[in-house]
Amino acid sequence: MTTSVSREAVRDRVEENRDRLVGFLEELVSARSLPGEEGPAQEVMKAKFRDLDLEVDVWEPDADALRDHPGFFETTPYLEHGYQGRENVAAVDEATGEGGRSLVVSGHVDVVNPDPVDDWTYDPWDPTVEDGRMYGRGTMDMKGGIAAFVHAYECLRELGIDLAGELTLQTTIEEEAGGVGGVLSALERGYRPDAAIVAEPSGVPKIGVASAGVLYVRVTVPGKTAHTAYKFLGVDAVGKAFEVYRALETYHDDLNDRIEDYGPALNQYPEAAGSTANLSLTNIEVPGSWTSTVPGEAVMEFRVGWPPTADLDRHEVREEVEEVVATVAAEDEWLSEHPPELEWFGWSTDPHEIDYDSDFYRLVCEETEEVTGGSVEHRGGLGGNDERFYNRYYGIPTPSVGPEGGNGHGADEFVEIDSLVEAAQIHALTMVDWCGVN
């Protein structure tokens, strides 16, 4: 740090103002922002950025402009809502010196639905602070991380620190559905820094370094309806669907047998050993079902996920799944004449892993160990996230650095406030050391 303000002073400023950090997070969590309906939270962010006298850029994604990008797919919220009225927000602190490096710190404002709310002890939209934690939907995933990096920047401003390199604070939409209209749209708009941080809840000193490839597929299996008293006249679609399911379960096991367990995934969840690739049946429907009718159709939905060690892209995984289903059909008298239909929808992403040798990643590790006093632990590779856009498609080193919490996507989601402060301290020091100061 080449400023008269010490590193200790930066950390102290972040700590001394923790109540402001908590207060802003409460405001942000209270702004209900489900995928496709992110506007309330973005209004909070626009007001905050303008209060900080930052240059604010607001835009709606353009699906047609993104369609030819290799990372593009039509997300579920896009199909349901389009992109009209759904804004991304970028706030820019322009470079004020020579030789500074640019940095984007990014977070998504969309959160998953809290239903069933009856499972919650706390009101998901009215955050509650209790025993060093804040409870509420999005406290951990990931409005806590957004509040942390906004607080970090605000503290630097108060200390009179002028960054030499350009800093962008960015809040985006629809990460929970794949992030195409969010981070990918921001990158294509021109926000391509020398490095980036996504403030996902890594649980510092843990740092996120990878994401999984993810696909959704819908398999429609035909049968033939008949009165169940005359079952011999019909073909049971559910029974045929079960044969497809069993074959895909075998594929799940075979896929895990042929790939190495992914270390960062095991660091996060040791119980994932032997199952860092996954194929899960998540929904099954029998249209027009009636207890006295042989089912004439069964519709199954699956999520497929695989870590970077699989060395497979999403097109190869699609081909393998399609081959499994085709083999089942070819070996069945009915299905060979009435083959199942596959529809790929929603998430369609490739895995990624950070460049561990990048100067930025090493810097983030140093900052993290200094602030937390702990050793950095790599985590990730089981779920998809926004970091992949930076790392895989643009070669921009981007770890996830955010607070510890729990019950993400579940009832009584929470963030640890001490960890929230530590994340803000790491963000602040990284802004200074990467961007440089005058």
Stockholm file with secondary structure:
# STOCKHOLM 1.0

chainA/1-438         MTTSVSREAVRDRVEENRDRLVGFLEELVSARSLPGEEGPAQEVMKAKFRDLDLEVDVWEPDADALRDHPGFFETTPYLEHGYQGRENVAAVDEATGEGGRSLVVSGHVDVVNPDPVDDWTYDPWDPTVEDGRMYGRGTMDMKGGIAAFVHAYECLRELGIDLAGELTLQTTIEEEAGGVGGVLSALERGYRPDAAIVAEPSGVPKIGVASAGVLYVRVTVPGKTAHTAYKFLGVDAVGKAFEVYRALETYHDDLNDRIEDYGPALNQYPEAAGSTANLSLTNIEVPGSWTSTVPGEAVMEFRVGWPPTADLDRHEVREEVEEVVATVAAEDEWLSEHPPELEWFGWSTDPHEIDYDSDFYRLVCEETEEVTGGSVEHRGGLGGNDERFYNRYYGIPTPSVGPEGGNGHGADEFVEIDSLVEAAQIHALTMVDWCGVN
#=GR chainA/1-438 SS CCSSSCHHHHHHHHHHTHHHHHHHHHHHHHSCCBTTBCHHHHHHHHHHHHHTTCEEEEECCCHHHHTTSTTCCCCHHHHHHCSTTCCEEEEEECCCSSSCCCEEEEEECCCCCCCCGGGCSSCTTSCEEETTEEESTTIIIIIHHHHHHHHHHHHHHHTTCCBSSCEEEEEESCGGGTSIIIIIHHHHHTCCCSEEEECCCCCTTEEEEEECEEEEEEEEEECBCEEGGGGGGSBCHHHHHHHHHHHHHHHHHHHHHHSCCCHHHHHHCGGGTTCSSEEEEEEEECTTCCTTEECSEEEEEEEEEECGGGCCCHHHHHHHHHHHHHHHHHTSHHHHHSCCEEEEEEEEECCEECCTTSHHHHHHHHHHHHHHSSCCEEEECSSCCTHHIIIIIHCCCCCBCCCCEECTTSTTCEEEHHHHHHHHHHHHHHHHHHHCBC
#=GC SS_cons         CCSSSCHHHHHHHHHHTHHHHHHHHHHHHHSCCBTTBCHHHHHHHHHHHHHTTCEEEEECCCHHHHTTSTTCCCCHHHHHHCSTTCCEEEEEECCCSSSCCCEEEEEECCCCCCCCGGGCSSCTTSCEEETTEEESTTIIIIIHHHHHHHHHHHHHHHTTCCBSSCEEEEEESCGGGTSIIIIIHHHHHTCCCSEEEECCCCCTTEEEEEECEEEEEEEEEECBCEEGGGGGGSBCHHHHHHHHHHHHHHHHHHHHHHSCCCHHHHHHCGGGTTCSSEEEEEEEECTTCCTTEECSEEEEEEEEEECGGGCCCHHHHHHHHHHHHHHHHHTSHHHHHSCCEEEEEEEEECCEECCTTSHHHHHHHHHHHHHHSSCCEEEECSSCCTHHIIIIIHCCCCCBCCCCEECTTSTTCEEEHHHHHHHHHHHHHHHHHHHCBC
//
